[in-house]
Amino acid sequence: MDIKFLKMHGLGNDYIFIDCFKNKTPDEKYIAHLARAVSDRHFGVGGDGLVLIMPGEKEKLRMRIFNADGSEAEMCGNAIRCLGRYAYDSGLVTDKEFPVETAKRIIRCNVIDSHNLRVDMGAPFYIDNSRELREIADEEFKKYLTIEDKEYSYTPVSMGNPHAVIFVTDYNFNLHRLGKQIENHPDFPGRTNVEFVQIFSREEIRMRVWERGSGETMACGTGASASAVASVLNGFTDREILVHLNGGDLYIEWSLDDNHIYLMGPAEYSFMGTYYYEEQS
């Protein structure tokens, strides 16, 4: 089976995209294996996951995203900016502002210029999606878990997908080991993304991320959004901040007007090609 693909990245958070308007949608029973195979950086194309650009049920566009381990994710802030740029550049949409269906919510993309998009990520929720998160005086936003007899405090945030935000003073610890253990901790039956955040100032933070199903990545848009929310809730930053990630910077605003998170950053093309996939029996 020959699959035409496009590879794009947002700050080095890279995905393989299949335009299902122009190509046959992969058979559902093969998608998890295809995502693992095509994401392999030695034997496949190489990436943090697979994205299908599809017709929506309510809107013209729908995004389905699969992690490098084949599991399906609810949302990705970097991937949706890439999808948005491709959709506009290729003529799938003609307006510079348009909606995209995702697994949990409809996201609005706004093309700023030839490289940057601003995305309305929607409102942040508690990690169990029980209610919207808001900045409320004297409310306790921390939870605790134990790893190898050491207690860690974290702030739980959902951006359609789950995040555990942990504040650190430095990165002199085994992030991969700790990230993997927290991702798979019993407190998160569906696993979780983990952000390790260092506060620089009221307007600036540094973030490293352990993504559920993919490991440490160069950047994470939903993770940056969740980190901004957690930083405000814990009184560390203002509501408009610059987030430094391994791959570059994202600008995040948590609006007081509608309680939505607005994310702005680049989306870049890498290359396109044909992937030769042998369907599994």
C-alpha positions in Angstrom: 0.0 0.0 0.0 1.5 3.3 -1.1 0.7 6.2 1.3 1.3 9.8 0.3 2.3 11.8 3.4 3.5 15.2 4.5 5.8 15.8 7.4 5.5 19.0 9.4 6.6 20.2 12.8 5.8 22.8 15.4 9.0 23.7 17.2 10.4 20.3 16.5 7.3 18.4 17.7 7.0 16.5 14.4 4.2 14.5 12.9 3.4 12.6 9.7 0.2 13.9 8.1 -2.1 12.0 5.7 -4.5 14.2 3.7 -7.6 11.9 3.6 -9.4 14.4 1.3 -6.8 13.4 -1.4 -5.8 9.9 -0.3 -7.6 6.8 0.9 -8.2 6.8 4.7 -6.2 4.0 6.3 -8.3 1.0 7.4 -9.2 1.5 11.1 -7.8 -1.9 12.1 -4.3 -0.9 10.7 -4.1 2.6 12.1 -2.4 1.8 15.4 0.3 -0.3 13.7 0.7 2.2 10.9 1.3 5.0 13.5 4.0 2.9 15.2 5.6 2.0 11.9 5.6 5.4 10.3 6.8 7.1 13.5 9.8 4.9 13.9 12.9 7.1 13.4 15.0 4.2 12.1 12.7 2.1 10.0 9.9 4.6 9.2 9.5 8.2 8.3 10.2 9.3 11.9 8.1 11.5 14.1 6.2 11.9 17.3 3.1 10.5 15.8 0.6 10.3 12.9 -2.1 12.8 12.1 -5.1 12.1 9.8 -6.7 15.2 8.1 -10.3 14.1 7.6 -13.7 15.5 6.8 -15.6 16.4 10.0 -19.0 15.4 11.1 -20.0 19.1 11.9 -17.2 21.1 10.4 -15.2 20.7 7.2 -12.0 19.5 8.9 -11.4 16.9 11.5 -8.1 15.9 13.1 -7.3 12.4 14.4 -3.9 12.1 16.1 -2.0 9.0 17.1 1.0 8.9 19.3 4.2 7.1 18.4 3.1 4.0 20.4 -0.1 3.8 18.3 -2.4 5.1 21.0 -4.9 7.7 20.0 -4.6 11.2 21.6 -7.3 13.7 22.1 -5.5 16.8 21.0 -2.1 18.4 20.1 -1.5 22.1 19.9 1.5 21.8 17.7 -0.1 19.3 15.3 -3.2 21.4 14.9 -1.2 24.5 13.9 0.5 22.4 11.3 -2.8 21.0 10.1 -4.2 24.6 10.0 -1.3 25.9 7.9 -1.5 23.0 5.4 -5.3 23.3 5.2 -5.1 27.0 4.3 -2.0 26.7 2.0 -3.6 23.7 0.1 -7.0 25.3 -0.3 -8.9 22.9 1.9 -10.1 26.1 3.6 -10.2 29.6 2.1 -10.8 31.7 5.2 -7.9 32.6 7.5 -10.0 31.6 10.6 -11.7 28.2 10.7 -12.8 25.4 13.0 -11.3 21.9 13.3 -13.0 19.0 15.0 -10.9 17.0 17.5 -11.8 14.1 19.7 -13.0 16.3 22.6 -13.7 19.8 21.3 -13.8 22.0 18.3 -10.6 24.2 18.0 -10.5 27.4 16.0 -7.4 28.2 14.0 -6.4 31.6 12.8 -3.6 32.0 10.2 -1.5 35.0 11.3 1.1 34.9 8.5 2.9 32.4 6.3 4.5 30.7 9.3 2.5 31.4 12.4 -1.0 30.5 13.6 -3.0 31.5 16.7 -5.2 28.8 18.1 -8.2 29.0 20.4 -7.6 26.0 22.6 -10.8 26.4 24.6 -11.2 26.5 28.3 -9.0 24.5 30.7 -10.7 21.9 32.8 -9.8 19.8 35.9 -8.0 16.7 34.7 -11.1 14.6 35.1 -13.0 17.1 32.9 -15.6 17.6 35.8 -15.6 21.4 35.6 -13.7 24.4 34.1 -10.6 25.7 35.8 -10.7 29.3 36.9 -8.4 31.5 39.0 -10.2 31.6 42.4 -8.6 33.1 45.5 -7.7 30.6 48.2 -8.6 27.5 46.2 -6.1 24.7 46.4 -5.0 23.4 43.0 -2.3 21.0 44.1 -2.5 17.2 44.2 0.1 14.8 45.4 1.5 11.4 44.3 4.4 9.2 45.4 7.1 7.8 43.2 9.8 5.6 44.8 8.9 6.8 48.3 9.2 10.5 47.3 6.2 12.7 47.2 5.6 15.1 44.3 3.1 17.9 44.1 1.4 18.6 40.8 -1.4 20.7 39.3 -3.9 18.7 37.2 -5.1 20.4 34.0 -7.1 19.1 31.1 -6.8 20.8 27.7 -9.0 18.0 26.2 -6.1 15.7 27.1 -4.7 15.2 30.6 -1.6 17.0 32.1 0.2 16.8 35.4 2.2 20.0 35.8 5.2 19.8 38.2 7.2 22.9 39.2 11.0 22.4 39.5 14.0 24.7 40.3 16.3 22.9 37.9 16.5 19.8 35.6 19.1 17.9 37.5 17.1 14.7 37.7 16.3 11.8 35.4 13.4 13.4 33.5 12.8 10.3 31.3 12.6 7.9 34.3 10.3 10.2 36.4 8.2 11.2 33.4 7.5 7.6 32.4 6.6 6.6 36.0 4.2 9.5 36.4 2.7 8.9 33.0 1.8 5.4 34.1 1.0 6.1 37.7 -2.2 4.4 39.1 -3.7 7.8 39.8 -4.0 8.2 36.0 -5.9 5.2 34.7 -5.8 6.7 31.1 -2.1 7.8 31.6 -1.1 11.4 31.5 1.2 13.9 29.9 3.8 15.4 32.4 5.2 18.9 32.3 8.2 20.0 34.3 8.2 23.8 34.6 10.8 26.3 35.8 9.6 29.8 36.6 11.8 32.6 35.2 9.6 35.6 35.8 5.9 36.8 35.9 6.0 36.7 32.0 8.3 33.8 31.3 8.7 30.1 32.0 10.7 27.1 30.8 9.0 23.8 30.2 10.1 20.3 29.3 7.5 17.7 28.6 7.0 13.9 28.8 4.2 13.2 26.3 1.9 10.3 26.9 2.7 7.6 24.4 5.7 9.4 22.8 8.2 10.2 25.6 10.1 13.5 25.8 9.4 15.7 22.8 10.8 19.0 21.6 7.5 20.9 22.3 3.9 20.4 23.3 1.2 23.0 22.7 -1.4 21.5 25.1 1.4 21.1 27.6 2.5 24.7 27.3 -1.2 25.7 27.7 -1.6 23.5 30.8 1.7 24.9 32.2 0.5 28.5 31.7 -2.8 27.7 33.5 -1.0 25.9 36.4 1.5 28.8 36.7 -1.3 31.3 37.1 -3.3 29.1 39.5 -0.3 28.8 41.7 0.4 32.6 41.6 3.7 32.4 39.8 2.9 34.3 36.5 0.6 36.7 34.8 -2.0 35.5 32.3 0.1 36.3 29.2 3.4 34.5 29.1 6.3 33.3 26.9 7.0 29.5 27.2 10.5 28.3 26.3 10.5 24.7 25.1 13.3 22.5 23.8 12.4 23.4 20.2 11.6 27.1 20.6 9.0 29.5 22.1 5.2 29.6 22.3 3.1 32.6 23.4 0.2 31.7 25.7 -2.7 33.9 26.9 -5.3 32.8 29.4 -8.1 35.2 28.6 -10.2 36.7 31.4 -13.0 37.5 28.9 -14.0 33.9 27.9 -11.7 31.7 30.1 -10.1 30.3 26.9 -6.4 29.6 26.2 -5.0 31.3 23.1 -1.7 29.8 21.8 0.5 31.3 19.1 3.5 29.8 17.4 5.0 28.5 14.1 4.1 25.6 11.9 6.8 24.4 9.4 7.0 22.0 6.5 9.7 19.3 6.6 9.1 17.2 3.5 6.6 15.0 1.6 6.9 11.6 0.1 5.5 8.1 -0.3 5.5 5.5 2.5 5.3 1.9 1.4 3.1 0.2 4.0 2.5 -3.5 4.2 -0.9 -4.2 5.8 -0.7 -6.6 8.7 -2.6 -9.8 8.6 
